[in-house]
Amino acid sequence: MNDPVSRLIFELSKLPGIGEKTATRLAYFILKQDPDYARSLAEAIQGAKSRIGLCEECFTFTAVHPCSICSDTSRDQSLVCVVERPSDVLSIEQAGVHRGLYHVLHGALSPLDGVGPEELKIRELFQRLSTKLTGIREVIIATNPSVEGEATALYLSRLLKPTGIRVTQLAHGLPVGGQLEYTDRQTLGKAMMNRIEVTTA
């Protein structure tokens, strides 16, 4: 692809939720800006990719290790909220109802897509819990209310049951098939406050 405009559109269309029409609009917006904007955008992307990594404890995106949440001693160290993606951490933080820690799985179980427990940060979660077993009193499973998210929640709750740790899940009220990052703060806040005990058959 030798045409730079076509290549820009092609690369932008790879972004989630961006179709060819939106990618075209974004490309022409970028091209209409002065060269400083394009340079600043490119530097921001490069800087984020080179400086941002995964927190060694919770596996969210961060530029410092451990991340600012894991290193905050004022947070409740006995409460761990398990989410699918780093963007879910931001959503829950903006709701302002969780003062514990997080653990990011980086996905949900989806056998049809080849995503099993080994592809997620599940082993790391249990390694983390085992080192702090006496201090962790509750694990909140905050996976998305989708088929994959519910399957992941059930799988985790069954694994966690023998540990004796209290396991809760976000209350219903979140739209089925929805995504945490697109849920408004009030709905997410109520779901967190009204979380329910997870029971396994």
C-alpha positions in Angstrom: 0.0 0.0 0.0 2.1 2.9 -1.3 -0.5 5.7 -1.0 0.1 7.3 2.4 -3.6 8.4 2.8 -4.9 4.9 2.1 -2.4 3.4 4.5 -3.4 5.9 7.2 -7.1 5.0 6.7 -6.2 1.3 6.7 -4.3 1.5 10.0 -7.0 3.6 11.7 -9.7 1.2 10.6 -7.9 -1.5 12.8 -9.0 0.3 15.9 -11.9 -1.2 17.8 -15.3 0.3 16.8 -13.7 2.2 13.9 -15.1 1.3 10.4 -13.8 2.5 7.1 -16.0 5.6 7.0 -14.9 6.7 10.5 -11.3 5.9 9.7 -11.6 8.0 6.6 -13.0 11.0 8.6 -10.3 10.6 11.2 -7.5 10.4 8.5 -8.7 13.6 6.8 -9.1 15.4 10.2 -5.5 14.5 10.9 -4.3 15.7 7.5 -6.1 19.0 7.9 -4.3 19.8 11.1 -0.9 21.5 11.2 2.2 19.3 11.2 2.7 19.9 15.0 -0.5 18.0 15.8 0.5 15.0 13.7 3.9 15.0 15.3 2.4 15.3 18.8 -0.1 12.5 18.1 2.6 10.2 16.8 4.9 11.0 19.8 2.0 10.3 22.2 1.4 6.9 20.7 5.1 6.0 20.6 5.6 7.2 24.1 2.7 5.2 25.5 3.8 2.1 23.7 7.4 2.4 25.0 6.7 3.6 28.5 3.4 1.8 29.4 3.6 -1.9 30.6 1.6 -4.2 32.9 1.6 -3.7 36.6 3.5 -6.5 38.2 0.7 -7.1 40.8 -2.7 -6.3 39.2 -1.8 -6.4 35.5 -3.4 -3.1 34.6 -1.6 -0.7 32.2 0.9 1.6 34.1 4.1 3.6 33.6 5.3 2.8 37.2 5.6 -0.5 39.1 3.6 -1.3 41.0 0.8 0.9 39.7 -0.6 3.9 41.7 -3.5 1.8 43.0 -1.5 -1.2 44.1 1.0 1.1 45.9 -1.7 3.2 47.6 -1.5 1.9 51.2 -4.8 3.8 52.1 -6.8 1.3 49.9 -8.4 -1.7 51.4 -5.8 -4.5 50.9 -8.3 -7.2 51.9 -10.7 -6.5 48.9 -9.8 -7.5 45.3 -12.0 -6.7 42.3 -11.4 -9.0 39.3 -12.1 -7.4 35.9 -11.6 -8.3 32.3 -9.7 -5.3 30.9 -7.7 -2.4 32.1 -10.4 0.0 30.9 -12.8 -1.6 33.4 -10.5 -0.5 36.2 -10.9 3.1 35.0 -14.7 2.7 34.8 -15.0 1.4 38.4 -12.6 4.0 39.7 -14.7 6.8 38.1 -17.8 5.4 39.8 -15.9 6.1 43.1 -17.4 3.1 45.1 -14.5 0.7 45.3 -11.5 1.4 47.6 -9.8 -2.0 47.3 -7.4 -3.5 44.8 -7.9 -4.9 41.3 -6.8 -7.9 39.2 -7.1 -7.7 35.4 -7.6 -11.0 33.6 -7.0 -9.5 30.1 -10.1 -11.2 28.6 -12.8 -13.7 29.3 -13.2 -17.4 28.8 -14.3 -18.1 25.2 -13.5 -21.7 24.0 -14.8 -20.9 20.5 -12.2 -18.2 20.2 -9.5 -20.3 21.7 -9.4 -18.4 24.9 -9.0 -20.8 27.9 -7.8 -20.3 31.4 -4.1 -20.4 30.3 -4.6 -17.3 28.1 -5.9 -15.2 31.0 -4.2 -14.0 34.2 -6.0 -16.6 36.3 -2.9 -18.4 37.5 -1.4 -15.0 38.5 -4.6 -14.2 40.5 -4.3 -17.4 42.6 -0.6 -16.9 43.1 -1.4 -13.4 44.3 -4.1 -14.7 46.6 -1.9 -17.4 48.0 0.7 -14.9 49.1 -1.9 -12.8 50.8 -4.4 -15.5 51.8 -4.7 -14.5 55.4 -5.3 -10.8 54.4 -7.8 -11.2 51.6 -11.4 -11.4 52.9 -13.4 -10.8 49.6 -13.0 -11.2 45.9 -15.4 -9.2 43.8 -15.9 -10.8 40.3 -16.7 -7.8 38.1 -16.7 -9.5 34.6 -18.9 -8.1 31.9 -22.6 -9.3 31.9 -22.0 -11.3 28.7 -22.0 -15.1 28.0 -18.2 -15.1 28.2 -18.1 -12.9 31.3 -20.7 -15.0 33.1 -18.8 -18.2 32.2 -15.6 -16.7 33.6 -17.3 -15.6 36.8 -18.7 -19.1 37.3 -15.3 -20.7 36.6 -13.5 -18.3 39.1 -16.1 -18.8 41.8 -15.7 -22.6 41.6 -12.0 -22.3 41.9 -12.2 -19.8 44.8 -14.8 -21.7 46.9 -12.2 -24.0 48.5 -10.1 -21.1 49.7 -12.9 -19.9 52.1 -12.6 -16.3 50.7 -16.0 -14.6 50.3 -16.8 -14.3 46.6 -19.3 -11.7 45.3 -20.4 -10.6 41.9 -21.8 -7.3 40.6 -25.5 -7.1 41.1 -27.8 -7.4 38.1 -28.9 -4.1 36.6 -26.0 -3.9 34.2 -27.3 -4.5 30.6 -26.8 -8.1 29.4 -24.2 -8.2 26.7 -23.0 -4.7 27.7 -19.5 -3.5 28.5 -18.4 -2.0 31.7 -16.4 0.8 30.0 -19.7 2.1 28.3 -21.8 1.8 31.5 -22.7 5.1 33.2 -21.2 5.8 36.6 -24.5 5.7 38.5 -25.5 2.3 37.2 -22.0 0.9 37.7 -21.9 2.4 41.2 -25.2 0.8 42.2 -24.1 -2.5 40.8 -21.0 -2.4 42.8 -22.7 -1.5 46.0 -25.4 -4.1 45.5 -23.1 -6.9 44.6 -24.3 -10.4 45.5 -22.8 -13.6 46.9 -21.7 -16.1 44.3 -23.1 -19.6 44.8 -21.9 -22.7 42.9 -24.1 -25.7 42.3 
